[in-house]
Amino acid sequence: MPNFSELGLSGPILGALAAEGYAAPTPIQFQAIPPVLGGRDLCGIAQTGTGKTAAFALPILQRLAAVKQRALPRTCRALVLGPTRELASQIAASFRAYGAGLPLSTAVVFGGVPIGPQRQKLARGVDILVATPGRLLDLIDTRSLTLSSVQVLVLDEADRMLDLGFIHALNRIVKLVPRQRQTLLFSATMPRPIAALAEDYLDDPVKVVVAPSATTVERVEQGVVFVPSDRKRDLLATLLRDPVFERVLVFTRTKHGADRVVRHLVGAGVEASAIHGNKSQPQRERALAGFRDSQTRVLVATDIAARGIDVDGVSHVINFELPNVPEDYVHRIGRTARAGAAGIAIAFCSDEERPYLRDIEKLTRCSLRAIPVPSATAAPGNGPIERPAASNLPREGGLASQQARARGRAAPVQSPPLLARANVRRREPHAAGSLPAFLRRPSPAKPSSAGRRSEQPGRSAATRFDGPR
């Protein structure tokens, strides 16, 4: 396998990587770092959790350090744009870790917090600025920042950054940076209309595609449960009582929907917290910290978390509501099976969401296997659900039957055959039966030398190669 020294990285950066215990580059890093070091524009497409942040952070650090100059007051030399506060914070943390041995400064700015301290940091000038578009424009409008000295512009999660929600802000920002610059776009998905827009920002770019666009992570086992909307919350509470759901991200489509799900889970005896745009920044940081530290087993989120959360050990991702943008599904399930681990993704699909499911399967070129609704699902209702003494979801097959008989209960009903892949007509699952065994526990992580490090004393096993991504 290649190593980082073969990529032409400098000694201080190699030292920082060694100190962090990083072994070898991932495919996206191995292919992207050399052209970025050479000053080329680049469009990088790779699955979530494959190390895209390091793919642009490492060469940017080296290029800036090679030029002995200080950032002028109220300017930055490299600008990295991200769609969410959480993602911006994690990108900045990666720059600081990888550049620990370099005389470069890094700052991060985003909304939801006082702007005064951010103005003070920028007053002296910074080498690397990571920002969300809204707060960046606020600082520009108040003359706290100018983009006249930007040498490198990075759009992380480029498909979302170029989506309609950001396109006007982005167009304004691009007009303020010098024409002579290096531009880098990184994303897990790049739909054709968005790719056409991206061409306007790149000059003779190198395109690096590690996996086909919108391909879901190979180690994520995926399934779909067809369930009426009014039974979703009860089904979710039933599933989450099972301890095999160790660290779970639940995605809803709306902020108020996330809060309703949390209230129902808490009433059912399942500890959960929510993270979405209506929460203050301290509330979001506390919820995310509690999830990372395993103080909270279930985090309910809107798509703000689909691209802004990097927590290793997420055993399951549950799409409580399917996204109406199929690319968002790819990012959601990419929160599990990160850094070479395995993961499980479960989608709840009501009748009105079937068009969304068809769009997802068309985009990912994968047909989700149908899962029977567990018979233990409580009757619809909003009242508290008693916490059972033991799991209501025994494994399938002979072993489950033996265990059930040993506990004095009837053996579970065998699930109907699961739909395997595309070109096989989906049959509606029966209302009873146990969940397939693959949903019970992710398989052990497969060995991977790309971007992985050996366990070291004093280091958290949740720390992973590419930091935020």
Buried (B, 14 or more C-beta within 10 A) or exposed (E): EEBBEEBEBBEBBBEBBEEBBBBBBBBBBBBBBBBBBEEBBBBBBBBBBBBBBBBBBBBBBBBBBEEEEEBEEBBBBBBBBBBBBBBBBBBBBBBBBBBBBBEBBBBBBBBBBEBEEBBEBBEBBBBBBBBBBEBBBBBBEEEBBBBEBBBBBBBBBBBBBBBEEBBEBBEEBBEBBEEEBBBBBBBBBBBEEBBEBBEEBBEEBBBBBBBEBBBBBEBBBBBBBBBEEEBBBBBBBBBBBBEBBBBBBBBBBEBEBBBBBBBBBBBBBBEBBBBBBBBEBEBBBBBBEBBBEEEBBBBBBBBBBBBBBBBBBBBBBBBBBBBEBBBBBBBBBBBBBBBBBBBBBBBBBBEEBEEBBEBBBEBBEBBBBBBBBBBBBBEEEEEEBEEEEEBBBBBBEEEBBEBBEEEEEEBBEEBBEBBEEEEEEBEEBEEBBBBBBBBBBBEEBEEBBBBBBEEEEEEEEBBBBBBBB
